[in-house]
């Protein structure tokens, strides 16, 4: 079957009434959490993991993807109207978007962000549909050593892409790998690090760890910052629509942002924020109105927002085809797959094509939903900013606790939730990324299993790990993944640090 046939089948799955409802819930929640500063898609998906574990896998994953896309859309609203990015990938949007809002052009800024996100999301999703099968065909020839090299690439990816310090990323990763050792050895049946506690024989629950680290830990960290004073929301003045000149200045940045954002999101150690920085730097070089940059240039909103949403679709390329998460939200979505006993990768395309293609096709539908939700309902999203923060954080903590009780009604599990939540809070305080801990717990057992199989086949010869061309290439990419993010961040951020400092004055 061709890609068009698979995509058509996926549209039939995504267009089922319940799946449309899940998509609508996802994009609505995603937009809401994108608008709220500090409450991102990763936290929301983590909160919903224990609540959705009995639901249909396709519907739940469609909802999670909708939250991811919606968060990318919603983050632009607070960046433009409040100068406070709801998501890290929306930092660049605040540079020009808030200046446009202050100059009475908040409407066109919101419009170019929404339409650019729609265009980029649509093109990038189609790109995902055509690129994924080619990667799957390559990955189907993988043996144990190739899979182990792939897991090493995943470990390096999360260590270098999350946070500003690779060393701290590696430290967080090894915490997750250590937690993955707890329980019964999959190959020998021996108990490891359970300390004669029966509840630990099955290992650490991924759902409990994800909820604790992302929901409990991050909420405690945000709440501990205290009240930073009232934020001034810029009113949307004048027309919400774009003029002909705005359209003429926006369509090329939309396309350039898509071209920049999609491959960076798809590559290991990518991430949306890198693409937005590079897009902003590109638009600043190519603009015919250099005097407007720093004072409200519409290209500085259109390009980064397109790159932002294109990278979200790009992130799903390594996640679905290889099981590699390149963002925190992708790491939690990986936990969502495992919650249903599914492992993203080439075999998933062969064993459960309806789910995978339904998920991909749902992104096309989600883009149309988001375009309708964002512009007409902008007043509603802005009102979310008036929710008292103590109510918001208390509600998140309550929801996380009730969800964990519903999924696993155990006093020991609640104790684990509290312990990991405090650990997540302490890691945030000292600047350690928390996504590598979850990835280490999820992928650690898989990496160990493939390594031991490869060594068993080679009778203990470690050179077998590099004698395969594919494994050698993957290990080489892993080595590059330690260096590339540093170069990309330095190149992109160096262009905007001055503008960011100026916007804060």
Number of C-alpha atoms within 10 A of each C-alpha: 5 9 14 11 10 19 22 15 17 21 21 15 23 30 17 13 10 13 22 20 15 23 29 22 17 28 30 25 23 31 30 26 28 31 31 26 20 19 24 29 30 26 25 26 31 28 28 20 27 24 18 20 17 12 11 12 18 21 25 26 27 30 31 32 30 31 31 29 29 31 32 34 35 32 31 35 32 27 26 32 26 24 26 25 25 29 26 16 24 31 21 30 31 28 28 29 36 29 25 25 26 20 13 17 24 26 24 25 33 29 20 27 33 28 23 32 30 25 20 31 29 22 17 27 26 17 17 22 19 15 15 19 17 11 17 20 14 12 19 13 11 16 15 19 25 25 23 25 25 25 26 19 24 27 25 25 30 33 31 27 27 24 17 16 16 22 13 21 26 23 17 23 26 19 16 23 24 14 21 26 19 19 22 17 16 12 10 7 9 10 18 16 16 16 11 10 9 10 13 19 18 13 20 19 19 20 25 26 27 33 30 31 29 29 29 30 28 27 23 20 19 17 15 11 8 10 10 6 6 6 11 10 17 20 16 20 14 11 12 17 17 17 11 9 8 18 15 11 19 22 18 16 28 28 20 19 31 31 20 23 36 32 22 26 29 25 18 28 29 29 28 30 25 27 33 34 30 27 32 29 21 21 24 21 12 11 16 10 13 13 11 16 19 20 19 23 24 27 31 30 35 36 37 38 38 36 38 39 38 40 36 30 30 29 29 25 29 24 22 26 25 23 23 30 30 32 26 24 25 27 25 30 24 24 27 27 19 15 19 16 9 16 18 19 20 22 17 19 19 12 11 11 15 21 20 24 23 26 28 25 25 29 26 19 18 28 26 14 19 24 19 12 20 23 18 10 10 16 12 12 22 19 10 13 17 10 10 9 15 12 9 14 19 14 12 19 19 11 16 25 21 17 21 23 16 13 17 16 12 13 10 12 20 18 11 17 25 19 17 21 25 19 17 28 26 16 19 18 13 9 14 24 25 28 29 34 29 28 29 28 27 23 22 22 16 16 23 18 17 19 20 16 18 22 17 11 12 13 10 12 11 12 10 16 20 17 11 15 11 20 22 17 15 22 22 14 20 23 15 16 23 19 14 17 22 16 10 17 17 13 15 20 19 14 17 19 13 11 16 17 10 12 16 9 5
